[in-house]
Amino acid sequence: MLTQAIINQPQAAILAMDAVVKRAVVVDDAIAIRPIMNLGLSFDHRINDGLQATRFLRKVKDLLETIDDTGSLM
């Protein structure tokens, strides 16, 4: 199931994050189990350009994928 957030005035955008679940994905032509999370971005087209919104969502994705979960939070 995918979450789709609804923006309310005066919001310009809202990011929805679904739960992290383990799913089968293809990695280097092999099937592997990986944690997957869906991101959904709803935004007001009168305020934000689709290209900017896509770049923002891509940056969030890249940052989440590069988190070192073995490091400390400090």
Rosetta blueprint (number, residue, H / E / L):
1 M L
2 L L
3 T L
4 Q L
5 A L
6 I L
7 I L
8 N L
9 Q L
10 P L
11 Q L
12 A L
13 A E
14 I E
15 L E
16 A E
17 M E
18 D L
19 A L
20 V L
21 V E
22 K E
23 R E
24 A E
25 V E
26 V E
27 V E
28 D L
29 D L
30 A E
31 I E
32 A E
33 I E
34 R E
35 P E
36 I E
37 M L
38 N L
39 L E
40 G E
41 L E
42 S E
43 F E
44 D L
45 H L
46 R L
47 I L
48 N L
49 D L
50 G H
51 L H
52 Q H
53 A H
54 T H
55 R H
56 F H
57 L H
58 R H
59 K H
60 V H
61 K H
62 D H
63 L H
64 L H
65 E H
66 T L
67 I L
68 D L
69 D L
70 T L
71 G L
72 S L
73 L L
74 M L
